Each structure stands twice: as C-alpha cells, then as structure tokens.
C-alpha cells in the first residue's frame, strides 16, 4: 500500500504549551519534558492515521548546527525510509515500498491530544566535523540507535535516511515516556553506533521502575488506581513491588517469598521452632527450612532425619554431638556465622551453651521441600513406643531402670549447661574422619565493588556432599549481579537489610519480590534473577543449594566472552559498551 512523505508545522501551537520554546535539542531542559511528550504524541497520532506498527516507529531531532529551520522540530518516521531529495514538494508520493516520513513544524491545527499511552525515545546526535558531512550523501545522515532515529540535515526540512552515521558522529540519548518525570541523559559514545536489534519487535522502555516510597498506592505511571477498600499497611510497606509491580513484570511466577514470621511456631520449655516447606511456599520443592531457638542449656533432643541437615548460627553458640555408622563420635561448639552438616540418618543433638546468656538461635536447611520438623526421628518418641521387655534385652537392664523414660517426645527441653568439647566420651573407634562443623565465620570474604561474597562447598567443607552455600553482602545501592544457577534451586535467607529480586522464568514470565531480614526467597534452577539492596544499610543474605558445588552463570561475563558483533546484533548495544563488560564474574556490583 502506498504511503506519503510530507511536512506539518506545529510551532504556533507548541508555543502555547510552554513559555520556553527551544531553538534546537541543545537547548532542551528537564522542564521541557512535557513539550517533547506532546510533540511525540502528535507524531504518534500521525502514524496512527497511517496504521504504522509501534515496532517500526522512529522519531528524531535535527543535529545542530545542521538545522533546516531555527526552531525545535521532530522527525516522525517509519522504517525503512525512502530517500526524498532536498527541495521536494510538500507532498511527494512514494513507491509501494516507501514508508511514512513526517516532519513536525509550525502547525495551526495540530491533532487533539487526549493522553499519552506509549513510550517515545528521542536520540540526539552531536555534530561531526564539517568535513564529515560535506558530501551530498553525508549532508543528511541518520541511523537507528537502539530503535531510535538520529537525523541531521543542513539543507532541507525533508528527511533522508542512510544505513549508518559517519564514524565521527557520537550520540547521547534523551529518553522520554508518559510515566517519567525527568530526562535521562547517557554519556557520549566514541565508537560505532549499534544496529537496530530487530525490525519485528519494539525496543525496551527506559522508564525507571524503582520501588515505591511514601504514600503507597497501586499505581505505576498511568496504570492502576488508588486503594478504596481496607488494606494492611505494614504488609503493603514491606511489599511495594507486589502492590505496584515494575512495568517489566509480566505473566506469572509462583510466590517466591515466605517470612518466617508467618510460620506457625512450636513453643517448648527452653525454646521454639518454626518451619517453612512446600506447605507455605509450593515453589520450594527441593529445600525446606527451620528457624530454631534454644535457651542456654536447652537441648534439641537426640534425633536423626531422613534428609541431610545444614545449619547456620545466627546468634550465640551451639554445641553439637554425633556418632557415625562406624561408632566414631564427634563433639564441637560453633558460633555466629559458623555452620554444621549432618548426612541423612546420622544421629545428633544440639544444645545452647552458656557463652551467651540468651542462648542460641540458628537456621536449619533440609534437602527436601516437603520436610517437616515435626517428622523428625526422636529418641524419646521411639523408646516410648518399644515394649519394655525389648528395651530390657537391648539395653541389658531391669525394667525398674527404665522407669524414667518419657512417655512422649521431649523435642526441646531445659538442661544443665554443657561441658567443654574436651569432656566428651572417648570412642574406641575414634572420632569421625571429617568434621561435621565448619568455622565459616573465619573465612575471609572476597571483596567486590558492591560488597563481598564467600562460598562454602565440598572444596572447603568435604562432609557437606548435598549442600553448598554463599554468604553475600550487598552495599546500599549495589546489586548481586544478574545470574542464574544451572542445575539447582536456590533457597535464600535474608539476615539483615532490605532488598528486592526479580525472577525471570522464560516465556516473558517475570515477577519482583521484596525481602526483609527473616524472609526466605526461592529461585528454581535456571531462572534468571538479581538481588538489589533497596535500603540504606547493608544487605546480607545466604544462597543455599542442594549441590556439592556452588555454581552460577553471570550474564555480564557470558556477554563479555561472546563475539561482540553477535551480542550487538542481539541487544543493539554499542561496541564500546560490550568491550567494557567484565570477562570475570563481578558477583556484587557497586
């Protein structure tokens, strides 16, 4: 279907919108945001008339000093563009392959604008040396930059398109949309301008999607509406990205957040325990967690599990005991930041020491999402369900000696403070060959631009064959970089600070969750994600995996180690940006 190339003028109307009317893009100020929005809206109205798809719409300003007229005007284009010679008539009919090319100038009757409902990108090109544009072919130059037209002209108000800008031309971008309130300016690039990513899809919006603050309402830009009914303000404040999701969220991701504060708590004399499993967070199929508290001297009774148990001490000190299948025993005391691990079926006990008068608190992680702390094998529970005559034979005692066995499980109970580790029983079989505890608190973290990280897996803690972990510190404003884990789900526990994480699950499914200290996060294997510190204090959390080795894939490193031209053809990034990507993992970026 044939299209037309023609000009329209709107300056007389625009002068009524704002007192300041820039002569060119060089004079644009933050206060001109509405002016340029209205110009772009007019352009979209013109393109709507011609039924131009959003994916092929481009807009751009002349590059000073190569202005055809001395006032700000916007070129409204559809790509690909048919060249029109200088001095062409106001209306010039093109071939059936030509596209719309409108120039917005001084119009007396512009289209009526009700509202903006689409994103506009306007790129501003800095002038090249005059010799670079001296030839007829280079007197007018334009380029597609991340889906944006950059145009320059010294002779005519008509638009001429070529495939590239001379290499001396550099660009910076002013990115505008209906939902932003300020201008975002990128630094000039000194290298070749990227090609259009794709002629069949639009480019991304550069609108910010920061977490909401202040009076929280389910509104993002022009989307949403204020709350009218009852709401829980504390939950809203803790989950601003659920109330008003970033516009980049799409589709569906199952709930990936569970606060231990919402778990049912089992209260006992001497402590308590609360559980998280698939009953609370169905997405978490591989790992489950328990938060446990023991007063000084209190005991988590002798027991074992059908799963492995990995633990991290939050506060105080805990003495652990165990015996392996060969009769070799073990006793050790661990403090804040230290860990222990017991393989499936290995019996053990936990007891708060007197080092901290308040006792101890820790988290336990089990390699089965259906694990329940109430399904533990307890020695008191077992013996209360064994006939007395069997106990007499097995323990070689008279029935009278068994009178003190509890009739039901103790689970957690108060007791005298434990003795030093050296007071343990000496086994004729010796001690376990691999320690069940690890002084993780003494491991030096790797310092990074945005924080730090330290990892524990079988390379440093050999007995923990089913669990590996990383302790990550993210400074205010920094992020745990975009990454994914190839084969294992991630169970996260937030120790301090506040952050948010967007989980990408393929097929345009993405959802953002907010986390505070005491929250659990969960990311299925291969799902892309990041963790951003959204607070003013340090964010510290654990990443825990059902794996003997810690593994992740860094997005930035992947791109940096891929042929630059291939990356550019995918993402439209300038080559100098691609060449600056780190070829080593940054992990936490400040």
C-alpha positions, 0 to 999 in steps of 0.5 A: 500500500502506498504511503506519503512523505510530507511536512506539518508545522506545529510551532504556533501551537507548541508555543502555547504549551510552554513559555520556553520554546527551544531553538534546537535539542541543545537547548532542551531542559528537564522542564521541557519534558512535557513539550517533547511528550506532546510533540511525540504524541502528535507524531504518534497520532500521525502514524496512527492515521497511517496504521504504522506498527509501534515496532517500526516507529522512529522519531528524531531531532535535527543535529545542530548546527545542521538545522533546516529551520531555527526552531525545535522540530521532530522527525516522525518516521517509519522504517525503512525510509525512502530517500526524498531529495532536498527541495521536494514538494510538500507532498511527494508520493512514494513507491509501494515500498516507501514508508511514512516520513513526517516532519513536525513544524509550525502547525495551526491545527495540530491533532487533539491530544487526549493522553499519552499511552506509549513510550517515545525515545528521542536520540540526539546526535552531536555534530561531526566535523564539517568535513564529515558531512560535506558530501551530498550523501553525508549532508543528511545522515541518520541511523537507528540507535537502539530503535531510535532515529538520529537525523541531521540535515543542513539543507532541507526540512525533508528527511533522508535516511542512510544505513549508518552515521559517519564514524565521527558522529557520537550520540547521547540519548534523551529518553522520554515516556508518559510515566517519567518525570525527568530526562535521562541523559547517557554519556557520549559514545566514541565508537560505532553506533549499534544496529537496530536489534530487530525490525519485528519487535519494539525496543525496551522502555527506559522508564525507571521502575524503582520501588515505591516510597511514601504514600503507597498506592497501586499505581505505576505511571498511568496504570492502576488506581488508588486503594478504596477498600481496607488494606494492611499497611505494614504488609503493603510497606514491606511489599511495594513491588507486589502492590505496584509491580515494575512495568517489566513484570509480566505473566506469572511466577509462583510466590517466591517469598515466605517470612518466617514470621508467618510460620506457625511456631512450636513453643517448648520449655527452653525454646521454639521452632518454626518451619517453612516447606512446600506447605507455605511456599509450593515453589520450594520443592527441593529445600525446606527450612527451620528457624530454631531457638534454644535457651542456654542449656536447652537441648534439641533432643537426640534425633536423626532425619531422613534428609541431610541437615545444614545449619547456620548460627545466627546468634550465640553458640551451639554445641553439637554431638554425633556418632557415625555408622562406624561408632566414631563420635564427634563433639564441637561448639560453633558460633555466629556465622559458623555452620554444621552438616549432618548426612541423612540418618546420622544421629545428633543433638544440639544444645545452647551453651552458656557463652551467651546468656540468651542462648542460641538461635540458628537456621536449619536447611533440609534437602527436601521441600516437603520436610517437616520438623515435626517428622523428625526421628526422636529418641524419646518418641521411639523408646516410648513406643518399644515394649519394655521387655525389648528395651530390657534385652537391648539395653541389658537392664531391669525394667525398674531402670527404665522407669524414667523414660518419657512417655512422649517426645521431649523435642526441646527441653531445659538442661544443665549447661554443657561441658567443654568439647574436651569432656566428651566420651572417648570412642574406641573407634575414634572420632569421625574422619571429617568434621561435621562443623565448619568455622565459616565465620573465619573465612575471609570474604572476597571483596567486590565493588558492591560488597563481598561474597564467600562460598562454602562447598565440598572444596572447603567443607568435604562432609557437606556432599548435598549442600553448598552455600554463599554468604553475600553482602550487598552495599546500599545501592549495589546489586548481586549481579544478574545470574542464574544457577544451572542445575539447582534451586536456590533457597535464600535467607535474608539476615539483615537489610532490605532488598528486592529480586526479580525472577525471570522464568522464560516465556516473558514470565517475570515477577519482583519480590521484596525481602526483609531480614527473616524472609526466605526467597526461592529461585528454581534452577535456571531462572534468571534473577538479581538481588538489589539492596533497596535500603540504606544499610547493608544487605546480607543474605545466604544462597543455599543449594542442594549441590556439592558445588556452588555454581552460577552463570553471570550474564555480564561475563557470558556477554563479555566472552561472546563475539561482540558483533553477535551480542550487538546484533542481539541487544543493539548495544554499542561496541564500546559498551560490550568491550567494557563488560567484565570477562570475570564474574563481578558477583556484587556490583557497586 
